[in-house]
């Protein structure tokens, strides 16, 4: 695709701008800013990736993955700012998910240990883990606030913090995992996933494209489970003080 052809696709940006202006939605500025940022960021990433792929240096691969984890952590921790040490908890979760998934892929020789495979797959795993972290933190803080009386009642009857928060924790873990599970139920019927579509457009054999897409889908299932469970069990103890009392500060 040439830059001229790419510029024509700005028609798809003009349509929401016209609709926003016509209906007085007030989204024109945000749409323009989002478009400009996406152009600059993706082009910059494209040139950086080209450099990294050409160099095949492990140092650059680690730097790219580290940058992705840092950016994802910064974005996700905002949703759990009231949870003590949430930044380190989110970072630890993302690192464990990345090490686990890449360890399996490289350990069993499922994918080659090259930048061409490690960086794109890491980006999908870390990005998905970030979204799941946000979903979990949003739901968990809401559940804790809305069930505060019940939690304190269980504690007053001699229950442990884990027993008092168990229902809210499990509900939040399930809620954050459901979108990933549900999307996989309709894959291939309602939508063709991005990675598969991209490979087919690039001329890859459809069966091979399907195989790689299944790999990513299975990875994302592990990502969903490990992210939600690990972040949940790291977060809930900080909601209680040393006397096993619920810290009743505003969580949202």
N, C-alpha and C positions, 0 to 999 in steps of 0.2 A: 504494500500500500504506500503510495506516494504522499508527501505532505499536502499536495493539492487535493488529493482524494480525501485525506483526513480532514482538511479544512471544510469540505462540503458537509461532513457529518455534524458540523455545528448547527445545522438545521434542527437537529434533535435538542439542541440547547435553546434555540429561538422559540420553539413551540411552547415550552413551559414558561418562558419569559412573557410571551404574548398573553397566555392564559392568566398568569399572575397579574399582569397589568390590567387586563380586561376585567377581571373579577376583584380587583383591589386586594389581592392577597398579601401584598407587601413582601414578596419573596424574591423580587428581582435582584437586589443586592446580594443576598445569600447565594442565589443561583450563579451569579457571575463570579463571585469570590470562589465558590466551590469548583466551578469550571476551570478558572485560572490556576487554582492550587493543584487540581488534578493533572492539568497539562504540565505544569512545571515539575511537580513531584515525580510523575511517571516518566517523563523524559529524562530527568536527572537520574532516576533509578535505572533506567534503561542503559544509559552510558556507563554508570557505575558497574552494573552487572556485566556489561561487555568487557570492561577492564578486568573484573574479577575472573570471569570465565577464561579470558585469554591468559591470565597469569597463572591460574590453577594453584594458587598459594593457599595453604591451610590457614595462614594468618588472616588473610582477607575474608575467608569463609567464616572464621570465628568472629571477626569484627562485624560482618554483616548480620550474622545470627544474633550477636550481642546487641546490636543496634535495634533490631526488631523486638527483642525481648524488653529492652529499656523503653522503647516507645509504647509498646503494648501495656507494660506495667504502669507507666505514667497515665495512660488513658483509663485503664480499668480501676485504679486505686481511688479515683475521684468518687466512685459510687459507694465506697465503703470508708469514707474519710473518718467516720466516727468510731470505727473499729481500730483499736490500738495496734499499731505495727502492721497495718494493712498493706503498705507498700512492700515490705519484705515478704509478707505472706503471698501476695500475688506473684512477686518475682520468683520466689521459691517454687511455686506451683508451675509457672511457665517453664522454668528450667528443668524441672523433673519431667514434665510432659515431653519437652524437646529431647532430652537425653534418652528417655524411655523409647520414644518412637524411632528416633534415628539409630539407637542402639540395636533395636530389632531389625530395622531395614538393612543396616550395614553389617550387623553380626551374622545374619542369615544370608547375606549377599543378595538380597532382594533388589536393591538398587546399587549402582556403582558409587564409590566414594569420591564423587566429583562435584564441583560447584554447580554444574548444570542440573544436578538432581537434588543435592542437599539444600541449596538456598530456596528454590521454588517450593519444595515440599515443606521445609521449615516455615516458610511464610504462610502457607495454608494452615499448618498445625498451630502456630503461634497466634495467627489472626483469629482462628476459630476458638482457641482457648481464651483469648481476650474477650470475645463476645460472650462466651459462656460465663466467664468471671463476672462480667457486668450483669448478666441475667441473674446469676446466683445472688450477688450482693444486693441487687434491687429487691428481689423477692425475700431474701433472708431478713434484711433490715425491716421490711414491711411486716413480715410475719412476727418478728420479735416484738415490735411495737404494738401490733393489734392483739397479741396474746400475752401481754405483760402480766396481767392479773392472774392468769392461769399459771404462768411460770412461777410467780412469787408464791402462789398457793402450794404448788408441788414442793418448792423449797421449804416452806414453813412446816410441811408435813414430814420433813426429813429426807426428801428426795435430793439426789445429787444434781449438780448443774447439767450433767449429761442427760439425766432422766428428765429434768425440767424443760430442756430445750430440744429434746429428741424429735417431737412431732414437727416443730417448726423447721428443724434442720433437714429432716427427711423430705418434707413437703417442698422445700426450696431446692434440694438436690434434684428431685424428680421434675420439678417445673423447669429447671434450667436444661435438663437433658431431653425433654420431650420434643422441642423443635428439631433437634438433630435426628431423633428416631423417626419422627413423623415425615420429615423431608425425604428420608431414605425409602419410606414405604411407597412413594409415588414417583421416584426417580425413574426416568425412561418413559413414563406414562404421561405425566403432566409437564415435565421439563427435561431437557438434556443438559447435564451439568457443564459448567464452564470449561473445565479441563478437557473433558471429552470433546466438546464442541470445538475448542481451540485446536486440538490435535487433528480432528477431521478436516477442519478448514485448511490446516497446514498441509494436508495431503496424506496423513497417516492412515494406516489400515483401520477401519472401524472396529474390528475385533480387538486389535491391540489397544486402541483408544479406550475401549470398554474395560479391558483388563487393568489399565492404569487408573481409570476412574474408580473401579472397585477397590483398588489398593487405597486410594485416597478416602473413599467412604468408610472403609474398615478402620483406617487411621483416625478419622474424625469421631468414630464411635468410642474408641479408646480415649481420645482427647476429651470428649464430653464427660465420660465417666470419671476419669482421673482428676480432671480440673474441678468438677463440682464436688466430688467427695473430699479431695485433699484440701481445697480452699475452705470447705465447710468445717472440717475437723480442726483446721488451723485457726479458724476465726472464732468459733463459739466460746472457747475458754476465756478469751479476753473480755467477754461480756459480763464476767463475774469477778468479784473481788476475792481477797484471801479468805474472807469469812463465808464464802459461797453465797453471796448476795448478788442479785442482779444489779448491774450498774444502770441506773435509770436516767441516763442522759439521752437527749434526742439523737436518734440514729439516722433519720432521713435527712 
